[in-house]
Amino acid sequence: MEAPQAPGARDWSELHVDALSLIFNKLGPIEVLMGAGLVCHSWLDAAKSPDLWRSVDMSNHKTLEKIGGNALCAMGKVAVDRSCGQLETFVGKWFVTDTLLKYIGDRNLNNCVSC
């Protein structure tokens, strides 16, 4: 049974995917992967839009050191996968490995068959 909404409350899950994509563009990829995409199904759908992942900048986040290199590499791979071969720019710092760079190159050359 659904909890009743307070008068004047909004159901943010009903925002149109285009509106959510515009909002998510203002966030960084780490915020989308660790937060916005986890809210509900409609937000996850918007967070998977390939247009959102054409340019991925994971270099200036306040919690980079707290997250750790392995997790950041994994998040980078998810971002590359979500771009569906449309990735134009990827910016990272110390966590970027040769393996991640090869993954980026391979995924962009082969495109994404599941998108």
Backbone bond lengths (Angstrom), bond angles and torsions (degrees), N, CA, C in turn:
res aa  C-N    CA-C-N  psi(-1)  N-CA   C-N-CA  omega(-1)  CA-C   N-CA-C  phi
1 M - - - 1.447 - - 1.522 108.74 -
2 E 1.326 115.00 133.00 1.459 120.68 -178.23 1.516 111.37 -76.83
3 A 1.334 114.52 142.03 1.459 119.30 176.78 1.530 108.95 -72.70
4 P 1.337 117.29 139.31 1.465 119.66 179.78 1.526 110.47 -67.40
5 Q 1.334 114.93 144.30 1.455 119.70 178.44 1.518 109.94 -88.43
6 A 1.313 114.06 146.44 1.458 119.56 176.06 1.527 108.86 -68.25
7 P 1.339 117.22 150.13 1.465 119.75 177.99 1.528 110.16 -57.14
8 G 1.323 116.29 133.72 1.457 121.59 179.53 1.518 113.73 83.00
9 A 1.337 118.05 -2.28 1.462 121.12 179.34 1.529 109.45 -74.07
10 R 1.318 115.45 150.17 1.462 120.64 179.21 1.517 110.16 -109.61
11 D 1.313 114.49 148.88 1.461 120.52 173.98 1.520 106.94 -98.42
12 W 1.344 116.42 97.34 1.461 121.94 -174.98 1.524 111.98 -67.65
13 S 1.322 117.89 -16.97 1.460 120.08 178.45 1.523 111.58 -71.24
14 E 1.323 117.16 -13.25 1.455 120.87 -179.16 1.528 113.14 -92.23
15 L 1.333 117.74 2.10 1.460 119.71 176.21 1.525 109.54 -62.14
16 H 1.311 116.55 143.05 1.456 122.05 179.88 1.533 109.53 -66.53
17 V 1.313 116.82 147.03 1.463 122.40 -177.80 1.530 111.41 -56.71
18 D 1.319 117.66 -38.32 1.471 120.05 179.09 1.528 111.62 -63.32
19 A 1.322 116.61 -40.17 1.469 120.18 178.49 1.530 110.29 -66.74
20 L 1.324 116.20 -42.51 1.460 119.69 178.54 1.528 111.12 -62.99
21 S 1.321 117.08 -39.90 1.468 120.60 178.79 1.525 111.24 -61.95
22 L 1.315 116.93 -39.98 1.471 119.91 177.07 1.524 111.20 -63.17
23 I 1.313 116.08 -41.72 1.471 120.62 178.31 1.522 110.06 -65.78
24 F 1.330 117.13 -45.32 1.458 120.99 -178.15 1.522 112.09 -64.94
25 N 1.346 116.99 -28.66 1.464 120.07 176.15 1.515 111.61 -63.00
26 K 1.321 117.19 -27.33 1.468 121.61 178.54 1.522 111.44 -77.88
27 L 1.322 116.57 -21.97 1.459 121.34 176.77 1.526 108.51 -86.73
28 G 1.279 117.24 165.76 1.453 120.80 173.56 1.513 110.59 -89.54
29 P 1.331 116.69 167.20 1.465 119.52 -178.09 1.529 112.67 -62.49
30 I 1.316 117.07 -32.33 1.465 119.41 179.95 1.529 110.17 -67.16
31 E 1.324 117.11 -41.42 1.466 120.25 177.90 1.525 111.62 -64.04
32 V 1.326 116.52 -38.86 1.460 119.71 179.68 1.524 109.98 -68.06
33 L 1.335 116.40 -44.75 1.471 119.84 -178.04 1.523 112.73 -69.52
34 M 1.324 117.21 -35.73 1.467 119.69 -175.81 1.522 114.07 -96.13
35 G 1.309 118.16 -7.49 1.449 118.17 -175.15 1.514 114.18 -141.46
36 A 1.319 116.04 -69.99 1.459 120.49 -171.37 1.520 112.78 -58.70
37 G 1.317 117.20 -40.14 1.458 120.39 -179.44 1.513 114.26 -72.65
38 L 1.331 117.32 -6.25 1.461 120.96 -177.67 1.527 113.12 -102.78
39 V 1.317 117.75 0.53 1.468 121.15 -173.62 1.520 112.35 -70.55
40 C 1.318 116.91 -52.94 1.466 121.11 -178.07 1.532 107.86 -161.89
41 H 1.326 116.39 176.28 1.463 120.36 -176.52 1.524 112.58 -62.66
42 S 1.317 117.99 -42.00 1.468 119.12 -178.03 1.530 110.77 -67.22
43 W 1.322 117.46 -34.85 1.466 120.29 177.72 1.520 109.75 -71.26
44 L 1.323 118.22 -36.71 1.457 121.04 176.94 1.528 110.50 -64.54
45 D 1.331 116.91 -41.62 1.465 120.25 176.97 1.526 110.89 -58.46
46 A 1.318 116.33 -44.43 1.468 120.38 178.76 1.526 110.47 -65.88
47 A 1.326 117.25 -37.25 1.468 121.67 -179.17 1.523 111.93 -70.33
48 K 1.306 118.10 -14.50 1.464 121.78 178.90 1.525 112.81 -97.72
49 S 1.311 118.42 1.81 1.458 121.48 -179.69 1.528 110.17 -63.38
50 P 1.338 118.63 121.94 1.468 121.19 -178.23 1.529 113.62 -56.67
51 D 1.316 117.77 -32.16 1.474 120.42 179.00 1.522 111.83 -60.26
52 L 1.303 116.55 -31.43 1.463 122.21 -179.76 1.531 111.72 -68.17
53 W 1.318 117.05 -21.58 1.461 121.90 -171.67 1.525 113.51 -111.54
54 R 1.319 118.32 18.85 1.471 120.76 177.34 1.518 111.92 -68.59
55 S 1.306 116.17 -34.28 1.465 121.68 178.55 1.523 108.00 -127.14
56 V 1.315 116.33 117.46 1.462 122.00 -176.27 1.525 108.56 -118.73
57 D 1.327 116.32 116.21 1.462 121.40 178.35 1.518 108.60 -117.61
58 M 1.314 115.31 105.64 1.459 121.38 -179.69 1.526 110.47 -110.76
59 S 1.318 116.83 27.15 1.460 119.87 -173.30 1.521 114.82 -94.78
60 N 1.299 118.27 -25.33 1.465 120.57 -173.60 1.518 111.83 -124.40
61 H 1.283 116.05 70.11 1.462 120.19 177.09 1.518 108.12 -119.69
62 K 1.306 115.88 137.81 1.469 120.01 -174.30 1.522 113.83 -65.23
63 T 1.308 118.44 -18.25 1.469 119.89 -177.12 1.527 112.91 -111.36
64 L 1.327 118.73 20.31 1.460 120.32 -178.18 1.523 112.69 -53.52
65 E 1.319 116.59 -47.50 1.461 119.88 -177.98 1.522 112.16 -67.82
66 K 1.319 117.22 -31.48 1.464 121.10 -179.22 1.529 111.65 -73.50
67 I 1.323 116.55 -30.27 1.462 120.36 -176.46 1.523 110.55 -74.32
68 G 1.309 117.60 -44.24 1.464 121.21 179.40 1.513 112.56 97.94
69 G 1.319 114.78 149.50 1.461 121.63 -174.19 1.513 114.75 -62.02
70 N 1.336 118.14 -43.68 1.464 119.97 -178.36 1.523 111.68 -63.31
71 A 1.312 116.39 -42.69 1.469 120.20 179.28 1.525 110.43 -66.48
72 L 1.324 117.40 -40.09 1.460 120.67 179.28 1.524 111.13 -65.72
73 C 1.329 117.31 -39.71 1.468 120.26 175.78 1.528 110.25 -61.62
74 A 1.315 116.94 -43.95 1.461 121.02 178.42 1.528 110.63 -61.97
75 M 1.323 116.82 -41.58 1.463 120.56 178.22 1.532 110.46 -65.94
76 G 1.328 116.36 -37.78 1.463 120.25 176.59 1.519 111.33 -60.95
77 K 1.327 116.77 -40.50 1.463 120.71 178.37 1.522 111.56 -65.37
78 V 1.326 116.90 -40.05 1.467 120.49 177.26 1.527 109.66 -62.62
79 A 1.328 116.78 -43.36 1.470 120.80 178.79 1.524 110.47 -60.89
80 V 1.331 116.99 -43.61 1.469 120.92 178.48 1.521 110.36 -63.12
81 D 1.315 117.34 -43.78 1.469 121.05 178.30 1.522 111.21 -60.15
82 R 1.320 116.22 -42.00 1.471 120.24 -178.37 1.524 112.35 -68.65
83 S 1.313 117.82 -20.08 1.468 119.92 179.32 1.527 111.39 -74.27
84 C 1.307 117.63 -16.26 1.468 123.07 178.05 1.531 112.65 51.82
85 G 1.324 115.18 44.92 1.454 119.84 177.43 1.515 114.75 80.45
86 Q 1.335 117.57 5.08 1.464 121.34 -178.56 1.525 112.33 -101.35
87 L 1.327 118.48 8.43 1.454 121.79 -177.53 1.529 110.38 -62.86
88 E 1.319 115.81 126.17 1.459 121.43 179.18 1.522 111.34 -108.95
89 T 1.334 117.31 -33.03 1.453 121.84 -176.70 1.519 109.98 -141.46
90 F 1.337 115.97 132.86 1.461 121.51 172.65 1.516 107.20 -131.90
91 V 1.338 116.64 122.99 1.459 121.85 179.84 1.519 108.08 -121.33
92 G 1.314 115.24 127.33 1.453 121.20 177.89 1.516 109.05 -143.47
93 K 1.297 115.57 179.03 1.466 120.29 179.44 1.510 109.16 -123.71
94 W 1.288 117.07 -132.28 1.455 125.00 -171.81 1.525 114.65 -58.96
95 F 1.314 119.03 -22.92 1.463 121.20 -175.90 1.524 113.22 -81.42
96 V 1.332 117.58 -11.59 1.464 121.04 -177.60 1.533 109.07 -73.81
97 T 1.321 115.12 123.15 1.463 121.38 -178.85 1.529 109.89 -111.25
98 D 1.319 115.70 169.54 1.463 120.16 174.81 1.526 110.37 -59.67
99 T 1.324 115.78 -37.79 1.467 120.91 179.61 1.531 110.73 -62.09
100 L 1.324 116.94 -44.01 1.466 120.50 178.71 1.530 110.32 -65.29
101 L 1.322 117.83 -42.24 1.464 120.72 178.58 1.527 111.24 -61.78
102 K 1.331 116.54 -41.27 1.465 120.03 177.27 1.524 110.29 -64.41
103 Y 1.328 116.55 -41.31 1.463 121.20 178.54 1.528 110.54 -59.25
104 I 1.326 116.26 -44.90 1.462 121.27 179.54 1.527 109.77 -60.59
105 G 1.322 116.19 -47.95 1.462 119.69 -179.92 1.510 112.99 -62.59
106 D 1.331 116.67 -45.22 1.463 120.91 -179.89 1.520 111.96 -63.13
107 R 1.318 116.80 -43.37 1.470 119.87 -177.98 1.523 111.52 -68.70
108 N 1.322 117.79 -35.17 1.453 119.29 179.70 1.524 111.22 -74.93
109 L 1.326 117.77 -32.49 1.454 119.91 178.02 1.517 111.79 -72.18
110 N 1.319 116.45 -39.67 1.451 121.15 -176.31 1.519 113.24 -87.86
111 N 1.329 116.67 -8.55 1.468 122.85 -174.43 1.519 110.28 56.91
112 C 1.268 115.95 -172.43 1.464 120.49 -175.64 1.507 108.30 -117.69
113 V 1.305 116.92 117.97 1.460 120.35 -178.46 1.522 112.04 -82.98
114 S 1.324 118.07 -15.29 1.463 119.87 -176.03 1.526 112.98 -93.10
115 C 1.326 117.86 0.38 1.478 120.20 -176.74 1.504 111.75 -95.08
